[in-house]
Amino acid sequence: MKILVVGGGGREHAIIRKLRENPEAETIYCAPGNGGIAADAECVSIKATDLDGMVTFAKEHAVDLAVVAPDDPLALGMVDAMNAAGVRTFGPNKAAARIEGSKVFAKNLMEKYGIPTAKYRTFDSASEAVAYIETQNAFPTVVKADGLALGKGVVIARDLAEAKDAVRSIMEDKLFGASGNRIVVEEFLTGPEVSVLSFCDGETVAPMISSMDHKRAFDGDEGPNTGGMGTVAPNVCYTPEIAAECMERIFKPTLAAMRAEGCPFSGCLYFGLMLTPDGPKVIEYNCRFGDPETQVVLPLLKTDLLEIMLAIDERRLGELPVEFSDENAACVVLASGGYPLKYRTGLPIEGLGADGQVPGATVYHAGTRLEDGVYKTAGGRVLGVTCTALTAGEALRNAYRAAEGIRFEGVHFRRDIGARNHR
């Protein structure tokens, strides 16, 4: 088979390395890919959001399966374009991708179908939003841009001044462009956070092993939100009892709600959950594999990923047992100094082998390029170093040991990934 993976980060690298385990995956293209992905796939210089360019490439190269991984091309309708061209594709169509592409759509969906989530109001007027926040006078409060914002469109405001600043920067200063034309203001939930990626074919939902993301830039969950500084799987807070409750109250109802709205969800649906004192509630949906959750979830997947994707395309996911290893996985993200704010790129990376890997770990390349045989930084999140082991502690120790051997100027990584998750 010829497979095209759309995207160019650590998530795509993890998907490609898993797909390669199937001997049927004879040729894997990645567009645009990156320096490290080039060791595992043939990289093609097409922007992930270039719908026409991607479809043309898929047709000219007789691609058998396209895997659309990032949120932007999904929200733009790349799956629709691929399908219209006769290319079999993994991912939700444009209508279903609204579950992430519009926070307002997602919150209204949950309210309409009784799916537990935080209390909220939506606004397209900054002054009305501020007036509502003043009336509620409940802090912290959460302010979210309606549209896609690279995972950074959420502000947890600790007081009225911060809330006003968040509303102004999102709606008036257009910090996230048109994504901030509307906002959601919602109550602040407390409890452990859990990420659950799920395979879906419109009818059946098959949850993957749970994970714990670490969004803040610095140790102790301090600093600005990032795209994710590291992950562990499974999440020890997510017990079998809670998993069963989520299946009946959240996962199945969400798929049923999407069918009822005329946009059945097919692909990978990410459930961002908060285990509150009142039970599990949805913080957010993503319409694709999470990053860096994918980097710890897929290494534990025992069932063949390509087989799963084909089963989803053929609407027979319910016939396929999706199984995971009993091991633990840990991923430590190595970021550029200054990330997620201002940072330099083009810095040489030391400690990687010619294939971009290190002994005893798997290195997923998120923001790298390869120049004259030298790997260099090319993004905010540069590498994700992942290890699996029988215990969470061992997986973390091995991941940190491998991460310590990789160096570039200004390299930054959190030292407390998984600290709350030891068995």
N, C-alpha and C positions, 0 to 999 in steps of 0.2 A: 504493500500500500504506500501511496504518497500522502503525507500529512503536512498540512500547513498550520503552524501555531502562530497566532497573531499576538504581538506584544514584544517586550524586550527587557523584562526585569527578572527578579529572583523567582517570582511565581511561575513565569513561563519556563525558566530553566528547570524548575522542579517538575513541571508537567512533562517537559521533553525527556528528562532523564527517566521518568516513569514509563512513558510511552515506548522508549527504546528497549524496555525489557521484553516486549513482544516481538518475536522475529518477523512477524508480518509487517512491522513498521520499517519498511525497507529504506525509505527516504523521508527525512523530516526537514522541512524548511521552517525558518523562523523569520518573521518580518516585524520590526526591523532587527530584532536580536541584539546581542552585545558581544563584547570581546570574549567572555567566558562561554557563552552559549555556542560560539563558533566551533568549540571543540566537540560539541554534541549534535549540532545541526548545521545545515547550510543556511547562513544568514543572507537575507535579501533586503536591500535598502528601500523599503516602502514604509511610510509612516503608518502607524497603527490605525489612524483615523482616515486614511485614504481609501474610501470604500471602492471607488472605481478602479484604482490601481491594484487593490488586493484581489478584487473579483477577476480582473483581467489576468493577473498572474496565475490565479487558481485554475482558470480555464485553459490558458496556454500551456500549463505544466500538468494538466490532467490530474489535478489534486483529488484524491478520493475522500478526504475528510479535512475540513477546516475547523480548527479549535480557536474560537474567539475568546481570549482571556481577559483583557482589560475592560473597564466600565465604559469608557468613552465610545469606542466603536460599537459596543452593544447598544448604548443609548441612541446612537446615530442610526442604527438599523442595519449593521453589517450582516447580521444573520439573514435578514429579509433579502438583502441584495444577493448574498451567496445562494440562498435557496431559489431565488428567481432565476439565477443562472444555472441551476441544476447541480450545484455543489452541496454535497451532504455536509452539514455544519453542526457542531456542538456549541450550544449557548442559547439563551432566550432571544426571541424576536423583539423588535422595538417596543411593542405594546407591553410585553411582559417585563422588559427591562426597566419600565417606569417604577417598579417596586424599589429600585435604588435611585433611579434618575430623578425622582420627585419625592421628597420627604412628605409633601402634602398628600400625594396619592397614597403613599404607604400608610400614613397615620389615619387617613379617612377610611382606607380599606380595613384596618384593624378595628376602628370604631364601629363600622357598619356590620362586621361579622363577629364581633365579640371576642377578638383576639387580645389577650392582656398586654397592655402597654402603658406608658406614662400618660397622665392627663395632659391635654395640650390645647392650644389655639393656634390658628394660622393667620397670617397678616400679609397684606400687600401695601401697607402704609406704616412707615416708621413711627409716626406720632401715635397712631393707634396701638402699636405694639408696646411702646414705652408707657402709654397710659394704662394698658392692661397689666404690665409688670409692676407699675406703681400701686395699682389697686390690689394685686395679689400680695405684694410685699412679703414674698417667701423666697429666701435665699439659702443655698445656691439655687439658681435657676438656669435652665439650659436654652440656648439660642442656636438654632440650626438654619443654615442656608438651605433653601428648597432643593437646589440642583447639585450636580457633581462638583466637588471641590478638592479632589486629590486626597480625600480622607481627612481633610483639615477644616471642613466647614462647620465645625461644632465648637461652641464656646460655653464653658461652664462658668457663669458669672457669680462671683461670691458676694456681690453687693449691687446696689442700684447703679452706682457709677460705672461698674464694669458691664452691667447689662445694657445701659444706655450706649456705652462705647461699642459694644458688640453689635447692637442694632444699627448704629450709625455707620460703622465700618463695613458691614455686610450690605445694607440696603442703600446707603447714600454714597459712600466712598467706593462701592462696588469692588470690594476686596477680592471677591470671587466672580466678578463679572455678572452676567445675566443670571447666574445661579442664585444670586441674592435678591432677585426681584421680589420673591416671596420668602417669608421665613416661618419657622415653627418655633413657638415658645412653649416649653413643656416643663413639667415638674422634675425635680432632681431625684433620681432613684438611688437607693443605697443597697449594697450587697456585693457578693463576688460576681465578677463578669465572666461569662463563658462564651466562646465562639464555637458554633456548630455548623460546619459545612455539610451540605446535603445534596446527593444526587437526586434529580427529579426528572420524570418523563411526562409531566402533565397530570398523571394519575397517581403514580407511586412516588413516595419519598423514602429515600434510604440515607439516614443520617450517617455521617462519617464520625470518626473518633473525635472527642471534644478537645479543645485547646484553650490556652490562656495567652492573650496578647499583652504587650506592654507598650502602651501608646506614648507615654511621656518620654521626653528626651533624656532625662537624668535619673539617677538612682533615687529610690524612695518615691517614685512617681511624681517627681518634681519637673518643672520646666514646661516648655510648650508641647502641644500635641505633635506627633509625627505620623508617618505612615505605618509605624510599628518598629520597635527596637529589638524585638525578640519574642520567641514563643516557646511554650512547652506543651506536650501532649502525652497522655490525656490530662485533663483538668480535674484534680482530685475533688473539687467542690461539686462536680457533676456526677452524682450518684445514679445507680440504675433506677432508683425510685423517681428521681427528678427527671431522668431521661424519659421514663414512661409517661410522666405527667406532661412533659413538653410535646411528646408525640401526639397525645390526644387533645391537648388544649391549644397548641401553637402550630406544630408542623403540618398535620393533616388539615386543620382548618384553614391554614394559609393557602395550601394547594387547592382546596375546595373553593375558597374565596376567589382565587385567580381564575379558576374555571368558570365560576358564576359570573365574573366580570367580562368573560369572553376573551381572556388572554391567558390561557393555561401556561404554566411555567415549565420550561424544559431546559436542562443544563445543570449548573451548580448554583444552589440557593444558599446564601450565607445567613445564618441567624445569629445576630449579636444579642445575647441575653443578659439580663440582670437577675440574679437569684435574690429577690427582695423578701422581707419578712412576710409579705402577702403572697408569696409564690413567684415562679418564674415569669418575667415580663420581657417583651421585645424592646430592645433599645433601638435597633436598626436592622434593616435587611440590606444585603448586597446581592447583586444579580450575577455574581461570579465567584471564583475561588478567591479567598482572602490572601493578602500578602502582608506579613510572612507566615500566616497560618498554614498555607499550602506546603511550606518547606518542612513542617513537622508532621503533617497529616499524611501526605502521600508516601513518605518513606515507611510508614506503618501499614499501608494498604497491601493486603495479600492478594485480593482479587485483581485480575489484570485490568488496568485502566482503559486500554483501547477496547477491550471487550465490553466494559461498562458503557463507554461512550457510544458504541455501536448499538447496544441494547436500548439505550435512551432514544437514539434516533429511530429505532424500530418499535418504540413504545412497548418494550417487553422487559423493563427493569424489574418488574415484580417477579419475574421468573428466575432472576439471577441473584444468588446469595452474595452479598457484599461483606467481605470479612476483613478484619484488621488484626495485626499482631498484638500480643499481650505486652510488648515492650513499651518503653518510654522514648520520647524524642525531645531534643532541645535544640533551639536555633538561636545563636547570638549574632545580631546584626552589627557589622562594622560600618560606621558612618563617617562622612567627611566632617572635619572640624567646623563647627558653626551651624551644621544642619539642625533644625529645618529652616534656618534663616539663611544668612549669606555664607557661602562656602566656595572653596577653590576646587577646580577640576584639573585633570591632566597630570596628576602627581603619580610617579612610579610606585608600584606596589611590590614589596619584597616579600619573599617567603612562599610564593606560589610555584608549583611545578610548571613545566611547559604546557601541560593540559589545564592549567588554572586550578589545580587541586592541591591538597596537602594530605599526607598519610594520616589514616585514622579518623577521617571526617569527610563529609561531603560539603564542598563549597559551592553555593548557589550564587551566581553572579547577578547583581541587581543593576549596578551602574559602573560598568567597566568598558574599556576599549583596548584593543591589542594593536600596538604600534612597533614594528620592527622587532617582534618577538617579546616585547615588554608589555605587561598588563599595566594600565593606568586608570586612575579614577575618572569617572564620567558622570557622576550623579551624587545625590545626597546620601542615599543608602547605597553602599558600594558592594558589600558582600554579606551573605548569610551563611554562617558556619554551623552545620547541623551534625549531630551525633545521635545514634540510637543505642540503648542499653537496657538491661533488665530493670534497672531502677532509675527514677528521675535524677537522683543525686549523681549517679555514675554518668548518665548522659550529659548532665550539665558540666561536670568536671572535665569530661573529655572535650566538650565543645569549647570550654574556656581555654583549655590547654592548647587546642589547635588555633584558636583565635589569637592567643598571645604570640604565636609564631609568625603572624602576618603583620606587616608594618607598612605604613605610608605616612607622610607628613600630616600631622593633625588628626590621625585616626582616633575615633571616639566610639566607645561602646559601653553599655550599662554593665555594671558588675553584679547586679541583683536579679537577673532574669531567673524566673522560677523559684525565687526565695520563698514564696508563699505556697509552693506546690510540692514541697518535699514529702515523700511518703513516710 
